Amino acid sequence: MRTLMFVLLATAPAAAHDAPSGWAYGFECCSSMDCFEEQDQNVGTESSGFRIKSTGEVIPYADKRVKMSKDAKYHRCTRLGDPKMPKSICIYVPNNGS
């Protein structure tokens, strides 16, 4: 049984935690899990930072949790990948920041 399990694990492709558009979320943000593409209408910008409308969380622009997205979408990482969690581990924002 152990041999079969080893063979299955050794031959399985590595499962990267990727955005739907194909780029890999950074390990430093969420240990390669817990990230998801966020709906554009759920993220707003205001003078103090990025507001997650569904939770009311505001992440300041200069916060180390703000990362640049490698596509034109917002992505957010939360504990267990749950969009309802009130605190984000990090947020990926489009290069234009909007």
Backbone as CSV, one residue per row, in Angstrom:
resi,resn,N_x,N_y,N_z,CA_x,CA_y,CA_z,C_x,C_y,C_z
1,MET,0.816,-1.196,0.000,0.000,0.000,0.000,0.863,1.264,0.000
2,ARG,1.914,1.272,0.826,2.798,2.439,0.851,3.479,2.648,-0.494
3,THR,3.863,1.564,-1.142,4.513,1.677,-2.447,3.563,2.292,-3.460
4,LEU,2.327,1.856,-3.458,1.331,2.408,-4.376,1.124,3.895,-4.116
5,MET,1.026,4.276,-2.844,0.850,5.676,-2.499,2.042,6.503,-2.963
6,PHE,3.256,6.000,-2.755,4.457,6.705,-3.196,4.452,6.883,-4.707
7,VAL,4.106,5.836,-5.444,4.070,5.906,-6.909,3.049,6.940,-7.361
8,LEU,1.899,6.956,-6.745,0.878,7.934,-7.122,1.331,9.357,-6.843
9,LEU,1.947,9.574,-5.700,2.432,10.914,-5.366,3.600,11.326,-6.242
10,ALA,4.469,10.421,-6.537,5.655,10.736,-7.336,5.307,11.025,-8.787
11,THR,4.239,10.444,-9.280,3.890,10.647,-10.685,2.835,11.727,-10.879
12,ALA,2.242,12.220,-9.805,1.226,13.272,-9.934,1.902,14.593,-10.257
13,PRO,1.288,15.411,-11.113,1.868,16.721,-11.410,1.805,17.617,-10.179
14,ALA,2.759,18.508,-10.062,2.760,19.439,-8.939,1.565,20.364,-9.072
15,ALA,0.831,20.533,-8.008,-0.360,21.382,-8.035,0.007,22.759,-7.516
16,ALA,0.180,23.693,-8.400,0.477,25.066,-7.999,-0.832,25.775,-7.696
17,HIS,-0.773,26.741,-6.823,-1.947,27.536,-6.474,-1.958,28.737,-7.416
18,ASP,-2.648,28.594,-8.525,-2.619,29.608,-9.573,-3.918,30.392,-9.666
19,ALA,-3.775,31.619,-10.142,-4.942,32.431,-10.473,-5.609,31.818,-11.702
20,PRO,-6.895,32.087,-11.908,-7.564,31.543,-13.091,-6.871,31.894,-14.410
21,SER,-6.188,33.034,-14.463,-5.500,33.429,-15.694,-4.144,32.747,-15.855
22,GLY,-3.710,31.964,-14.842,-2.523,31.135,-15.003,-1.276,31.523,-14.228
23,TRP,-1.220,32.678,-13.607,-0.017,33.040,-12.848,-0.133,32.511,-11.418
24,ALA,1.005,32.255,-10.793,1.032,31.659,-9.459,0.985,32.732,-8.380
25,TYR,0.104,32.523,-7.408,0.074,33.399,-6.233,1.370,33.201,-5.461
26,GLY,1.865,34.256,-4.855,3.130,34.191,-4.131,3.052,33.379,-2.850
27,PHE,4.041,32.553,-2.643,4.121,31.738,-1.438,4.195,32.615,-0.194
28,GLU,4.860,33.771,-0.312,5.035,34.661,0.837,3.719,35.248,1.327
29,CYS,2.729,35.237,0.481,1.442,35.815,0.862,0.591,34.822,1.633
30,CYS,0.441,33.639,1.088,-0.528,32.716,1.692,-0.063,31.267,1.643
31,SER,1.225,31.067,1.576,1.774,29.708,1.556,1.161,28.849,0.459
32,SER,0.900,29.461,-0.676,0.357,28.777,-1.853,-1.020,28.170,-1.639
33,MET,-1.832,28.833,-0.844,-3.223,28.413,-0.700,-4.034,29.597,-0.197
34,ASP,-5.311,29.447,-0.182,-6.219,30.432,0.384,-6.463,31.679,-0.470
35,CYS,-6.034,31.700,-1.732,-6.258,32.860,-2.588,-7.374,32.591,-3.591
36,PHE,-8.011,33.661,-4.025,-9.087,33.554,-5.004,-9.210,34.873,-5.750
37,GLU,-9.758,34.800,-6.948,-10.019,36.011,-7.712,-11.215,36.711,-7.079
38,GLU,-11.041,37.978,-6.775,-12.093,38.768,-6.137,-12.921,39.469,-7.200
39,GLN,-14.197,39.608,-6.943,-15.070,40.341,-7.861,-14.681,41.822,-7.845
40,ASP,-14.507,42.416,-9.028,-14.100,43.822,-9.109,-15.021,44.733,-8.313
41,GLN,-16.323,44.456,-8.372,-17.280,45.323,-7.684,-17.191,45.208,-6.166
42,ASN,-16.461,44.212,-5.645,-16.313,44.065,-4.198,-15.114,44.828,-3.644
43,VAL,-14.276,45.386,-4.510,-13.106,46.139,-4.049,-13.249,47.580,-4.522
44,GLY,-13.178,48.487,-3.570,-13.230,49.906,-3.895,-11.960,50.590,-3.427
45,THR,-11.739,51.763,-3.948,-10.591,52.550,-3.498,-11.121,53.812,-2.832
46,GLU,-10.445,54.192,-1.791,-10.778,55.432,-1.101,-9.480,56.056,-0.622
47,SER,-9.556,57.200,-0.011,-8.328,57.907,0.359,-7.441,57.103,1.301
48,SER,-8.028,56.236,2.118,-7.228,55.490,3.090,-6.740,54.134,2.597
49,GLY,-7.272,53.634,1.474,-6.800,52.352,0.975,-7.841,51.604,0.169
50,PHE,-7.631,50.318,0.024,-8.551,49.445,-0.700,-9.621,48.958,0.272
51,ARG,-10.886,49.151,-0.071,-11.986,48.707,0.785,-12.593,47.430,0.210
52,ILE,-12.686,46.409,1.069,-13.387,45.181,0.714,-14.833,45.411,1.137
53,LYS,-15.693,45.636,0.162,-17.060,46.049,0.456,-17.855,45.008,1.237
54,SER,-17.643,43.731,0.958,-18.429,42.689,1.625,-18.103,42.542,3.109
55,THR,-16.905,42.956,3.521,-16.512,42.811,4.923,-16.273,44.146,5.621
56,GLY,-16.113,45.227,4.847,-15.818,46.534,5.422,-14.344,46.752,5.720
57,GLU,-13.519,45.754,5.472,-12.080,45.874,5.732,-11.458,46.929,4.816
58,VAL,-10.565,47.731,5.367,-9.791,48.685,4.578,-8.321,48.309,4.719
59,ILE,-7.672,48.099,3.584,-6.251,47.758,3.565,-5.506,48.978,3.029
60,PRO,-4.716,49.642,3.871,-4.009,50.850,3.436,-3.122,50.585,2.212
61,TYR,-3.000,51.576,1.356,-2.205,51.433,0.135,-0.764,51.003,0.419
62,ALA,-0.190,51.511,1.491,1.212,51.213,1.800,1.384,49.933,2.630
63,ASP,0.306,49.242,2.911,0.365,48.015,3.713,1.175,46.950,2.976
64,LYS,1.979,46.213,3.716,2.811,45.170,3.092,1.971,44.033,2.532
65,ARG,0.700,43.962,2.862,-0.184,42.936,2.317,-0.639,43.236,0.887
66,VAL,-0.419,44.454,0.419,-0.803,44.831,-0.942,0.288,44.374,-1.901
67,LYS,-0.119,43.564,-2.869,0.797,43.015,-3.878,0.265,43.380,-5.264
68,MET,1.138,43.404,-6.242,0.717,43.675,-7.616,0.194,42.404,-8.272
69,SER,-0.966,42.507,-8.858,-1.559,41.402,-9.602,-0.832,41.264,-10.936
70,LYS,-0.786,40.065,-11.459,-0.141,39.838,-12.747,-1.177,39.746,-13.863
71,ASP,-2.387,40.189,-13.559,-3.421,40.333,-14.574,-4.227,41.586,-14.205
72,ALA,-5.297,41.829,-14.838,-6.078,43.048,-14.614,-7.182,42.832,-13.580
73,LYS,-7.006,41.865,-12.699,-8.026,41.512,-11.713,-7.522,41.688,-10.292
74,TYR,-8.476,41.836,-9.377,-8.167,41.791,-7.957,-8.169,40.337,-7.521
75,HIS,-7.302,40.012,-6.583,-7.256,38.683,-5.985,-7.045,38.907,-4.499
76,ARG,-7.666,38.060,-3.696,-7.545,38.213,-2.254,-7.242,36.864,-1.635
77,CYS,-6.484,36.883,-0.559,-6.153,35.670,0.176,-6.682,35.849,1.592
78,THR,-7.444,34.851,2.029,-8.008,34.879,3.373,-7.831,33.503,4.004
79,ARG,-7.972,33.443,5.282,-7.893,32.151,5.976,-8.917,31.200,5.371
80,LEU,-8.465,30.038,4.998,-9.287,28.992,4.386,-9.864,29.388,3.023
81,GLY,-9.391,30.496,2.448,-9.904,30.937,1.152,-11.368,31.345,1.208
82,ASP,-11.824,31.740,2.385,-13.229,32.104,2.597,-13.419,33.601,2.368
83,PRO,-14.174,33.994,1.329,-14.390,35.415,1.047,-15.078,36.178,2.172
84,LYS,-15.725,35.478,3.104,-16.433,36.139,4.201,-15.541,36.466,5.389
85,MET,-14.300,35.971,5.364,-13.386,36.260,6.470,-13.164,37.771,6.545
86,PRO,-13.209,38.344,7.755,-13.108,39.799,7.885,-11.718,40.380,7.705
87,LYS,-10.694,39.541,7.707,-9.325,40.050,7.556,-8.618,39.304,6.432
88,SER,-8.045,40.071,5.530,-7.310,39.498,4.405,-5.869,39.242,4.795
89,ILE,-5.318,38.136,4.286,-3.894,37.859,4.452,-3.119,38.794,3.530
90,CYS,-3.623,38.944,2.297,-3.058,39.899,1.352,-4.079,40.149,0.256
91,ILE,-3.794,41.135,-0.554,-4.638,41.466,-1.695,-3.732,41.769,-2.877
92,TYR,-4.054,41.184,-4.001,-3.350,41.482,-5.248,-4.203,42.484,-6.007
93,VAL,-3.597,43.578,-6.435,-4.341,44.628,-7.127,-3.772,44.810,-8.532
94,PRO,-4.641,45.211,-9.470,-4.144,45.484,-10.823,-3.074,46.567,-10.802
95,ASN,-2.198,46.564,-11.768,-1.093,47.516,-11.810,-1.526,48.963,-11.727
96,ASN,-2.726,49.277,-12.224,-3.189,50.651,-12.144,-3.790,50.960,-10.775
97,GLY,-3.942,49.934,-9.912,-4.427,50.141,-8.557,-5.903,50.395,-8.462
98,SER,-6.631,50.234,-9.551,-8.074,50.489,-9.481,-8.853,49.267,-9.832
